Amino acid sequence: MRNLSKNAGRDYQYRKAEIQGNAGYGYGYGGFYGGGSVAGATTSTYRQETAVLQSNELAVLTVLEEKTAEIRKKMTLKYQVEF
């Protein structure tokens, strides 16, 4: 879980830097070219990384619950006591 959180933070920082690096350039007839809102893109990126992190954490917890249930079942059969 710690590694998932750590990697999500790194992914967010990488994507944030990439967005800021591609923020656009120059002036033209219509004003600013490219990029759009860096703040909006950064917020969107943060939300995406948070959603991915939550999904991965849920998957880990689901596997953990399944494995715990398997162990309880095996122990109950072996020792004839409810765990």
LUMVOFI-367677 format. One record per residue: residue in three letters; x, y, z of N, C-alpha, C in turn. Coordinates in nm, 2 decimals, decimal comma. Atoms other than C-alpha are relative to their C-alpha. Layout:
N
<lotor><rest>ALA</rest><n_u>X</n_u><n_v>Y</n_v><n_w>Z</n_w><ca_u>X</ca_u><ca_v>Y</ca_v><ca_w>Z</ca_w><c_u>X</c_u><c_v>Y</c_v><c_w>Z</c_w></lotor>
...
END
This chain:
83
<lotor><rest>MET</rest><n_u>0,08</n_u><n_v>-0,12</n_v><n_w>0,00</n_w><ca_u>0,00</ca_u><ca_v>0,00</ca_v><ca_w>0,00</ca_w><c_u>0,09</c_u><c_v>0,13</c_v><c_w>0,00</c_w></lotor>
<lotor><rest>ARG</rest><n_u>-0,09</n_u><n_v>-0,11</n_v><n_w>-0,01</n_w><ca_u>0,28</ca_u><ca_v>0,23</ca_v><ca_w>0,09</ca_w><c_u>0,07</c_u><c_v>0,03</c_v><c_w>-0,14</c_w></lotor>
<lotor><rest>ASN</rest><n_u>-0,06</n_u><n_v>-0,02</n_v><n_w>0,13</n_w><ca_u>0,45</ca_u><ca_v>0,17</ca_v><ca_w>-0,25</ca_w><c_u>-0,10</c_u><c_v>0,05</c_v><c_w>-0,10</c_w></lotor>
<lotor><rest>LEU</rest><n_u>0,10</n_u><n_v>-0,05</n_v><n_w>0,10</n_w><ca_u>0,13</ca_u><ca_v>0,23</ca_v><ca_w>-0,44</ca_w><c_u>-0,02</c_u><c_v>0,15</c_v><c_w>0,02</c_w></lotor>
<lotor><rest>SER</rest><n_u>0,01</n_u><n_v>-0,15</n_v><n_w>-0,02</n_w><ca_u>0,09</ca_u><ca_v>0,57</ca_v><ca_w>-0,27</ca_w><c_u>0,12</c_u><c_v>0,07</c_v><c_w>-0,04</c_w></lotor>
<lotor><rest>LYS</rest><n_u>-0,12</n_u><n_v>-0,06</n_v><n_w>0,04</n_w><ca_u>0,45</ca_u><ca_v>0,65</ca_v><ca_w>-0,32</ca_w><c_u>0,01</c_u><c_v>0,02</c_v><c_w>-0,15</c_w></lotor>
<lotor><rest>ASN</rest><n_u>-0,01</n_u><n_v>0,00</n_v><n_w>0,14</n_w><ca_u>0,44</ca_u><ca_v>0,56</ca_v><ca_w>-0,69</ca_w><c_u>-0,11</c_u><c_v>0,10</c_v><c_w>-0,06</c_w></lotor>
<lotor><rest>ALA</rest><n_u>0,10</n_u><n_v>-0,09</n_v><n_w>0,05</n_w><ca_u>0,11</ca_u><ca_v>0,75</ca_v><ca_w>-0,74</ca_w><c_u>0,05</c_u><c_v>0,15</c_v><c_w>0,01</c_w></lotor>
<lotor><rest>GLY</rest><n_u>-0,06</n_u><n_v>-0,14</n_v><n_w>-0,02</n_w><ca_u>0,28</ca_u><ca_v>1,07</ca_v><ca_w>-0,60</ca_w><c_u>0,10</c_u><c_v>0,03</c_v><c_w>-0,10</c_w></lotor>
<lotor><rest>ARG</rest><n_u>-0,10</n_u><n_v>-0,02</n_v><n_w>0,10</n_w><ca_u>0,57</ca_u><ca_v>1,02</ca_v><ca_w>-0,83</ca_w><c_u>-0,06</c_u><c_v>0,02</c_v><c_w>-0,14</c_w></lotor>
<lotor><rest>ASP</rest><n_u>0,07</n_u><n_v>-0,01</n_v><n_w>0,13</n_w><ca_u>0,34</ca_u><ca_v>0,97</ca_v><ca_w>-1,13</ca_w><c_u>-0,06</c_u><c_v>0,13</c_v><c_w>-0,02</c_w></lotor>
<lotor><rest>TYR</rest><n_u>0,07</n_u><n_v>-0,13</n_v><n_w>0,01</n_w><ca_u>0,15</ca_u><ca_v>1,28</ca_v><ca_w>-1,05</ca_w><c_u>0,11</c_u><c_v>0,11</c_v><c_w>-0,02</c_w></lotor>
<lotor><rest>GLN</rest><n_u>-0,10</n_u><n_v>-0,10</n_v><n_w>0,02</n_w><ca_u>0,47</ca_u><ca_v>1,49</ca_v><ca_w>-1,02</ca_w><c_u>0,06</c_u><c_v>0,00</c_v><c_w>-0,14</c_w></lotor>
<lotor><rest>TYR</rest><n_u>-0,05</n_u><n_v>0,01</n_v><n_w>0,14</n_w><ca_u>0,60</ca_u><ca_v>1,36</ca_v><ca_w>-1,35</ca_w><c_u>-0,10</c_u><c_v>0,06</c_v><c_w>-0,10</c_w></lotor>
<lotor><rest>ARG</rest><n_u>0,10</n_u><n_v>-0,05</n_v><n_w>0,09</n_w><ca_u>0,28</ca_u><ca_v>1,43</ca_v><ca_w>-1,53</ca_w><c_u>-0,02</c_u><c_v>0,15</c_v><c_w>0,02</c_w></lotor>
<lotor><rest>LYS</rest><n_u>0,01</n_u><n_v>-0,14</n_v><n_w>-0,03</n_w><ca_u>0,25</ca_u><ca_v>1,77</ca_v><ca_w>-1,36</ca_w><c_u>0,11</c_u><c_v>0,08</c_v><c_w>-0,07</c_w></lotor>
<lotor><rest>ALA</rest><n_u>-0,12</n_u><n_v>-0,06</n_v><n_w>0,06</n_w><ca_u>0,60</ca_u><ca_v>1,86</ca_v><ca_w>-1,48</ca_w><c_u>-0,02</c_u><c_v>0,00</c_v><c_w>-0,16</c_w></lotor>
<lotor><rest>GLU</rest><n_u>0,02</n_u><n_v>0,01</n_v><n_w>0,14</n_w><ca_u>0,51</ca_u><ca_v>1,74</ca_v><ca_w>-1,83</ca_w><c_u>-0,10</c_u><c_v>0,10</c_v><c_w>-0,05</c_w></lotor>
<lotor><rest>ILE</rest><n_u>0,10</n_u><n_v>-0,10</n_v><n_w>0,04</n_w><ca_u>0,20</ca_u><ca_v>1,96</ca_v><ca_w>-1,84</ca_w><c_u>0,06</c_u><c_v>0,14</c_v><c_w>0,00</c_w></lotor>
<lotor><rest>GLN</rest><n_u>-0,06</n_u><n_v>-0,13</n_v><n_w>-0,01</n_w><ca_u>0,39</ca_u><ca_v>2,26</ca_v><ca_w>-1,72</ca_w><c_u>0,10</c_u><c_v>0,03</c_v><c_w>-0,11</c_w></lotor>
<lotor><rest>GLY</rest><n_u>-0,10</n_u><n_v>-0,02</n_v><n_w>0,11</n_w><ca_u>0,66</ca_u><ca_v>2,20</ca_v><ca_w>-1,98</ca_w><c_u>-0,07</c_u><c_v>0,02</c_v><c_w>-0,14</c_w></lotor>
<lotor><rest>ASN</rest><n_u>0,07</n_u><n_v>-0,01</n_v><n_w>0,13</n_w><ca_u>0,40</ca_u><ca_v>2,19</ca_v><ca_w>-2,26</ca_w><c_u>-0,11</c_u><c_v>0,11</c_v><c_w>0,01</c_w></lotor>
<lotor><rest>ALA</rest><n_u>0,10</n_u><n_v>-0,10</n_v><n_w>-0,03</n_w><ca_u>0,21</ca_u><ca_v>2,50</ca_v><ca_w>-2,14</ca_w><c_u>-0,04</c_u><c_v>0,09</c_v><c_w>-0,12</c_w></lotor>
<lotor><rest>GLY</rest><n_u>0,03</n_u><n_v>-0,08</n_v><n_w>0,12</n_w><ca_u>0,22</ca_u><ca_v>2,67</ca_v><ca_w>-2,48</ca_w><c_u>0,10</c_u><c_v>0,11</c_v><c_w>-0,02</c_w></lotor>
<lotor><rest>TYR</rest><n_u>-0,10</n_u><n_v>-0,09</n_v><n_w>0,03</n_w><ca_u>0,41</ca_u><ca_v>2,95</ca_v><ca_w>-2,63</ca_w><c_u>-0,06</c_u><c_v>0,12</c_v><c_w>-0,09</c_w></lotor>
<lotor><rest>GLY</rest><n_u>0,02</n_u><n_v>-0,11</n_v><n_w>0,09</n_w><ca_u>0,40</ca_u><ca_v>3,29</ca_v><ca_w>-2,80</ca_w><c_u>-0,14</c_u><c_v>0,07</c_v><c_w>0,00</c_w></lotor>
<lotor><rest>TYR</rest><n_u>0,12</n_u><n_v>-0,07</n_v><n_w>0,01</n_w><ca_u>0,13</ca_u><ca_v>3,53</ca_v><ca_w>-2,90</ca_w><c_u>-0,04</c_u><c_v>0,00</c_v><c_w>-0,15</c_w></lotor>
<lotor><rest>GLY</rest><n_u>0,04</n_u><n_v>-0,01</n_v><n_w>0,14</n_w><ca_u>-0,07</ca_u><ca_v>3,54</ca_v><ca_w>-3,22</ca_w><c_u>-0,13</c_u><c_v>0,08</c_v><c_w>-0,02</c_w></lotor>
<lotor><rest>TYR</rest><n_u>0,12</n_u><n_v>-0,07</n_v><n_w>0,03</n_w><ca_u>-0,38</ca_u><ca_v>3,67</ca_v><ca_w>-3,38</ca_w><c_u>-0,11</c_u><c_v>-0,02</c_v><c_w>0,11</c_w></lotor>
<lotor><rest>GLY</rest><n_u>0,10</n_u><n_v>0,03</n_v><n_w>-0,10</n_w><ca_u>-0,60</ca_u><ca_v>3,50</ca_v><ca_w>-3,12</ca_w><c_u>0,05</c_u><c_v>0,00</c_v><c_w>0,14</c_w></lotor>
<lotor><rest>GLY</rest><n_u>-0,05</n_u><n_v>0,00</n_v><n_w>-0,13</n_w><ca_u>-0,37</ca_u><ca_v>3,54</ca_v><ca_w>-2,83</ca_w><c_u>0,10</c_u><c_v>-0,11</c_v><c_w>0,02</c_w></lotor>
<lotor><rest>PHE</rest><n_u>-0,09</n_u><n_v>0,10</n_v><n_w>-0,04</n_w><ca_u>-0,19</ca_u><ca_v>3,25</ca_v><ca_w>-2,66</ca_w><c_u>-0,02</c_u><c_v>-0,13</c_v><c_w>-0,08</c_w></lotor>
<lotor><rest>TYR</rest><n_u>0,01</n_u><n_v>0,12</n_v><n_w>0,07</n_w><ca_u>-0,11</ca_u><ca_v>2,94</ca_v><ca_w>-2,86</ca_w><c_u>0,02</c_u><c_v>-0,12</c_v><c_w>0,10</c_w></lotor>
<lotor><rest>GLY</rest><n_u>-0,02</n_u><n_v>0,12</n_v><n_w>-0,06</n_w><ca_u>-0,15</ca_u><ca_v>2,59</ca_v><ca_w>-2,72</ca_w><c_u>-0,02</c_u><c_v>0,00</c_v><c_w>0,15</c_w></lotor>
<lotor><rest>GLY</rest><n_u>0,00</n_u><n_v>0,02</n_v><n_w>-0,15</n_w><ca_u>-0,15</ca_u><ca_v>2,46</ca_v><ca_w>-2,36</ca_w><c_u>-0,14</c_u><c_v>0,01</c_v><c_w>0,06</c_w></lotor>
<lotor><rest>GLY</rest><n_u>0,12</n_u><n_v>-0,01</n_v><n_w>-0,08</n_w><ca_u>-0,48</ca_u><ca_v>2,58</ca_v><ca_w>-2,22</ca_w><c_u>0,03</c_u><c_v>0,04</c_v><c_w>0,14</c_w></lotor>
<lotor><rest>SER</rest><n_u>-0,01</n_u><n_v>-0,03</n_v><n_w>-0,14</n_w><ca_u>-0,52</ca_u><ca_v>2,61</ca_v><ca_w>-1,85</ca_w><c_u>0,09</c_u><c_v>-0,11</c_v><c_w>0,07</c_w></lotor>
<lotor><rest>VAL</rest><n_u>-0,09</n_u><n_v>0,09</n_v><n_w>-0,07</n_w><ca_u>-0,22</ca_u><ca_v>2,46</ca_v><ca_w>-1,67</ca_w><c_u>-0,06</c_u><c_v>-0,05</c_v><c_w>0,13</c_w></lotor>
<lotor><rest>ALA</rest><n_u>0,06</n_u><n_v>0,03</n_v><n_w>-0,13</n_w><ca_u>-0,40</ca_u><ca_v>2,48</ca_v><ca_w>-1,34</ca_w><c_u>-0,11</c_u><c_v>-0,11</c_v><c_w>-0,01</c_w></lotor>
<lotor><rest>GLY</rest><n_u>0,11</n_u><n_v>0,10</n_v><n_w>0,02</n_w><ca_u>-0,70</ca_u><ca_v>2,29</ca_v><ca_w>-1,48</ca_w><c_u>0,05</c_u><c_v>-0,14</c_v><c_w>-0,04</c_w></lotor>
<lotor><rest>ALA</rest><n_u>-0,06</n_u><n_v>0,13</n_v><n_w>0,04</n_w><ca_u>-0,48</ca_u><ca_v>2,02</ca_v><ca_w>-1,64</ca_w><c_u>0,06</c_u><c_v>-0,06</c_v><c_w>0,12</c_w></lotor>
<lotor><rest>THR</rest><n_u>-0,06</n_u><n_v>0,06</n_v><n_w>-0,11</n_w><ca_u>-0,29</ca_u><ca_v>1,98</ca_v><ca_w>-1,32</ca_w><c_u>-0,10</c_u><c_v>-0,06</c_v><c_w>0,10</c_w></lotor>
<lotor><rest>THR</rest><n_u>0,11</n_u><n_v>0,05</n_v><n_w>-0,09</n_w><ca_u>-0,61</ca_u><ca_v>1,94</ca_v><ca_w>-1,11</ca_w><c_u>-0,06</c_u><c_v>-0,13</c_v><c_w>-0,06</c_w></lotor>
<lotor><rest>SER</rest><n_u>0,05</n_u><n_v>0,12</n_v><n_w>0,07</n_w><ca_u>-0,74</ca_u><ca_v>1,69</ca_v><ca_w>-1,37</ca_w><c_u>0,10</c_u><c_v>-0,12</c_v><c_w>0,02</c_w></lotor>
<lotor><rest>THR</rest><n_u>-0,10</n_u><n_v>0,10</n_v><n_w>-0,02</n_w><ca_u>-0,41</ca_u><ca_v>1,50</ca_v><ca_w>-1,35</ca_w><c_u>0,00</c_u><c_v>-0,06</c_v><c_w>0,14</c_w></lotor>
<lotor><rest>TYR</rest><n_u>0,00</n_u><n_v>0,04</n_v><n_w>-0,14</n_w><ca_u>-0,42</ca_u><ca_v>1,49</ca_v><ca_w>-0,97</ca_w><c_u>-0,12</c_u><c_v>-0,09</c_v><c_w>0,03</c_w></lotor>
<lotor><rest>ARG</rest><n_u>0,12</n_u><n_v>0,09</n_v><n_w>-0,02</n_w><ca_u>-0,78</ca_u><ca_v>1,35</ca_v><ca_w>-0,98</ca_w><c_u>0,02</c_u><c_v>-0,13</c_v><c_w>-0,06</c_w></lotor>
<lotor><rest>GLN</rest><n_u>-0,02</n_u><n_v>0,12</n_v><n_w>0,07</n_w><ca_u>-0,68</ca_u><ca_v>1,09</ca_v><ca_w>-1,23</ca_w><c_u>0,09</c_u><c_v>-0,09</c_v><c_w>0,09</c_w></lotor>
<lotor><rest>GLU</rest><n_u>-0,10</n_u><n_v>0,08</n_v><n_w>-0,08</n_w><ca_u>-0,38</ca_u><ca_v>0,97</ca_v><ca_w>-1,02</ca_w><c_u>-0,07</c_u><c_v>-0,04</c_v><c_w>0,13</c_w></lotor>
<lotor><rest>THR</rest><n_u>0,07</n_u><n_v>0,04</n_v><n_w>-0,13</n_w><ca_u>-0,60</ca_u><ca_v>0,97</ca_v><ca_w>-0,70</ca_w><c_u>-0,09</c_u><c_v>-0,11</c_v><c_w>-0,03</c_w></lotor>
<lotor><rest>ALA</rest><n_u>0,10</n_u><n_v>0,10</n_v><n_w>0,04</n_w><ca_u>-0,86</ca_u><ca_v>0,76</ca_v><ca_w>-0,88</ca_w><c_u>0,08</c_u><c_v>-0,14</c_v><c_w>-0,02</c_w></lotor>
<lotor><rest>VAL</rest><n_u>-0,08</n_u><n_v>0,12</n_v><n_w>0,03</n_w><ca_u>-0,59</ca_u><ca_v>0,51</ca_v><ca_w>-1,00</ca_w><c_u>0,05</c_u><c_v>-0,06</c_v><c_w>0,13</c_w></lotor>
<lotor><rest>LEU</rest><n_u>-0,05</n_u><n_v>0,05</n_v><n_w>-0,13</n_w><ca_u>-0,44</ca_u><ca_v>0,49</ca_v><ca_w>-0,65</ca_w><c_u>-0,12</c_u><c_v>-0,07</c_v><c_w>0,08</c_w></lotor>
<lotor><rest>GLN</rest><n_u>0,11</n_u><n_v>0,06</n_v><n_w>-0,08</n_w><ca_u>-0,78</ca_u><ca_v>0,42</ca_v><ca_w>-0,49</ca_w><c_u>-0,04</c_u><c_v>-0,13</c_v><c_w>-0,06</c_w></lotor>
<lotor><rest>SER</rest><n_u>0,03</n_u><n_v>0,12</n_v><n_w>0,07</n_w><ca_u>-0,85</ca_u><ca_v>0,16</ca_v><ca_w>-0,75</ca_w><c_u>0,10</c_u><c_v>-0,11</c_v><c_w>0,03</c_w></lotor>
<lotor><rest>ASN</rest><n_u>-0,10</n_u><n_v>0,09</n_v><n_w>-0,03</n_w><ca_u>-0,52</ca_u><ca_v>-0,01</ca_v><ca_w>-0,69</ca_w><c_u>-0,01</c_u><c_v>-0,05</c_v><c_w>0,15</c_w></lotor>
<lotor><rest>GLU</rest><n_u>0,02</n_u><n_v>0,04</n_v><n_w>-0,14</n_w><ca_u>-0,57</ca_u><ca_v>0,00</ca_v><ca_w>-0,31</ca_w><c_u>-0,11</c_u><c_v>-0,09</c_v><c_w>0,02</c_w></lotor>
<lotor><rest>LEU</rest><n_u>0,12</n_u><n_v>0,08</n_v><n_w>-0,01</n_w><ca_u>-0,91</ca_u><ca_v>-0,15</ca_v><ca_w>-0,34</ca_w><c_u>0,03</c_u><c_v>-0,15</c_v><c_w>-0,05</c_w></lotor>
<lotor><rest>ALA</rest><n_u>-0,04</n_u><n_v>0,14</n_v><n_w>0,05</n_w><ca_u>-0,76</ca_u><ca_v>-0,44</ca_v><ca_w>-0,55</ca_w><c_u>0,09</c_u><c_v>-0,07</c_v><c_w>0,10</c_w></lotor>
<lotor><rest>VAL</rest><n_u>-0,08</n_u><n_v>0,06</n_v><n_w>-0,10</n_w><ca_u>-0,50</ca_u><ca_v>-0,50</ca_v><ca_w>-0,29</ca_w><c_u>-0,08</c_u><c_v>-0,05</c_v><c_w>0,12</c_w></lotor>
<lotor><rest>LEU</rest><n_u>0,08</n_u><n_v>0,04</n_v><n_w>-0,11</n_w><ca_u>-0,75</ca_u><ca_v>-0,51</ca_v><ca_w>-0,01</ca_w><c_u>-0,09</c_u><c_v>-0,11</c_v><c_w>-0,03</c_w></lotor>
<lotor><rest>THR</rest><n_u>0,09</n_u><n_v>0,11</n_v><n_w>0,05</n_w><ca_u>-0,98</ca_u><ca_v>-0,74</ca_v><ca_w>-0,21</ca_w><c_u>0,08</c_u><c_v>-0,13</c_v><c_w>0,00</c_w></lotor>
<lotor><rest>VAL</rest><n_u>-0,09</n_u><n_v>0,12</n_v><n_w>0,00</n_w><ca_u>-0,69</ca_u><ca_v>-0,99</ca_v><ca_w>-0,26</ca_w><c_u>0,03</c_u><c_v>-0,04</c_v><c_w>0,14</c_w></lotor>
<lotor><rest>LEU</rest><n_u>-0,03</n_u><n_v>0,03</n_v><n_w>-0,14</n_w><ca_u>-0,60</ca_u><ca_v>-0,96</ca_v><ca_w>0,11</ca_w><c_u>-0,12</c_u><c_v>-0,07</c_v><c_w>0,07</c_w></lotor>
<lotor><rest>GLU</rest><n_u>0,11</n_u><n_v>0,06</n_v><n_w>-0,06</n_w><ca_u>-0,95</ca_u><ca_v>-1,04</ca_v><ca_w>0,22</ca_w><c_u>-0,03</c_u><c_v>-0,14</c_v><c_w>-0,06</c_w></lotor>
<lotor><rest>GLU</rest><n_u>0,02</n_u><n_v>0,14</n_v><n_w>0,06</n_w><ca_u>-0,97</ca_u><ca_v>-1,34</ca_v><ca_w>-0,02</ca_w><c_u>0,10</c_u><c_v>-0,10</c_v><c_w>0,06</c_w></lotor>
<lotor><rest>LYS</rest><n_u>-0,11</n_u><n_v>0,09</n_v><n_w>-0,06</n_w><ca_u>-0,64</ca_u><ca_v>-1,48</ca_v><ca_w>0,11</ca_w><c_u>-0,03</c_u><c_v>-0,03</c_v><c_w>0,15</c_w></lotor>
<lotor><rest>THR</rest><n_u>0,03</n_u><n_v>0,02</n_v><n_w>-0,14</n_w><ca_u>-0,75</ca_u><ca_v>-1,43</ca_v><ca_w>0,47</ca_w><c_u>-0,12</c_u><c_v>-0,10</c_v><c_w>0,01</c_w></lotor>
<lotor><rest>ALA</rest><n_u>0,11</n_u><n_v>0,09</n_v><n_w>0,00</n_w><ca_u>-1,08</ca_u><ca_v>-1,61</ca_v><ca_w>0,40</ca_w><c_u>0,05</c_u><c_v>-0,15</c_v><c_w>-0,03</c_w></lotor>
<lotor><rest>GLU</rest><n_u>-0,06</n_u><n_v>0,13</n_v><n_w>0,03</n_w><ca_u>-0,88</ca_u><ca_v>-1,90</ca_v><ca_w>0,24</ca_w><c_u>0,07</c_u><c_v>-0,06</c_v><c_w>0,12</c_w></lotor>
<lotor><rest>ILE</rest><n_u>-0,07</n_u><n_v>0,05</n_v><n_w>-0,12</n_w><ca_u>-0,66</ca_u><ca_v>-1,93</ca_v><ca_w>0,55</ca_w><c_u>-0,09</c_u><c_v>-0,04</c_v><c_w>0,11</c_w></lotor>
<lotor><rest>ARG</rest><n_u>0,10</n_u><n_v>0,03</n_v><n_w>-0,11</n_w><ca_u>-0,96</ca_u><ca_v>-1,92</ca_v><ca_w>0,79</ca_w><c_u>-0,06</c_u><c_v>-0,14</c_v><c_w>-0,03</c_w></lotor>
<lotor><rest>LYS</rest><n_u>0,07</n_u><n_v>0,13</n_v><n_w>0,04</n_w><ca_u>-1,13</ca_u><ca_v>-2,20</ca_v><ca_w>0,59</ca_w><c_u>0,10</c_u><c_v>-0,12</c_v><c_w>0,02</c_w></lotor>
<lotor><rest>LYS</rest><n_u>-0,10</n_u><n_v>0,11</n_v><n_w>-0,02</n_w><ca_u>-0,81</ca_u><ca_v>-2,42</ca_v><ca_w>0,59</ca_w><c_u>0,02</c_u><c_v>-0,03</c_v><c_w>0,15</c_w></lotor>
<lotor><rest>MET</rest><n_u>-0,02</n_u><n_v>0,02</n_v><n_w>-0,14</n_w><ca_u>-0,76</ca_u><ca_v>-2,36</ca_v><ca_w>0,96</ca_w><c_u>-0,12</c_u><c_v>-0,06</c_v><c_w>0,07</c_w></lotor>
<lotor><rest>THR</rest><n_u>0,12</n_u><n_v>0,05</n_v><n_w>-0,05</n_w><ca_u>-1,12</ca_u><ca_v>-2,43</ca_v><ca_w>1,04</ca_w><c_u>-0,01</c_u><c_v>-0,15</c_v><c_w>-0,03</c_w></lotor>
<lotor><rest>LEU</rest><n_u>0,01</n_u><n_v>0,14</n_v><n_w>0,03</n_w><ca_u>-1,11</ca_u><ca_v>-2,76</ca_v><ca_w>0,86</ca_w><c_u>0,11</c_u><c_v>-0,08</c_v><c_w>0,07</c_w></lotor>
<lotor><rest>LYS</rest><n_u>-0,11</n_u><n_v>0,07</n_v><n_w>-0,06</n_w><ca_u>-0,77</ca_u><ca_v>-2,86</ca_v><ca_w>1,01</ca_w><c_u>-0,03</c_u><c_v>-0,01</c_v><c_w>0,15</c_w></lotor>
<lotor><rest>TYR</rest><n_u>0,01</n_u><n_v>0,00</n_v><n_w>-0,15</n_w><ca_u>-0,85</ca_u><ca_v>-2,77</ca_v><ca_w>1,38</ca_w><c_u>-0,14</c_u><c_v>-0,01</c_v><c_w>0,05</c_w></lotor>
<lotor><rest>GLN</rest><n_u>0,14</n_u><n_v>0,02</n_v><n_w>-0,04</n_w><ca_u>-1,23</ca_u><ca_v>-2,81</ca_v><ca_w>1,38</ca_w><c_u>-0,05</c_u><c_v>0,11</c_v><c_w>0,09</c_w></lotor>
<lotor><rest>VAL</rest><n_u>0,04</n_u><n_v>-0,12</n_v><n_w>-0,08</n_w><ca_u>-1,26</ca_u><ca_v>-2,46</ca_v><ca_w>1,54</ca_w><c_u>-0,02</c_u><c_v>0,12</c_v><c_w>-0,10</c_w></lotor>
<lotor><rest>GLU</rest><n_u>0,03</n_u><n_v>-0,12</n_v><n_w>0,09</n_w><ca_u>-1,42</ca_u><ca_v>-2,15</ca_v><ca_w>1,38</ca_w><c_u>0,10</c_u><c_v>0,11</c_v><c_w>0,03</c_w></lotor>
<lotor><rest>PHE</rest><n_u>-0,10</n_u><n_v>-0,11</n_v><n_w>-0,01</n_w><ca_u>-1,16</ca_u><ca_v>-1,88</ca_v><ca_w>1,31</ca_w><c_u>-0,06</c_u><c_v>0,12</c_v><c_w>-0,06</c_w></lotor>
END
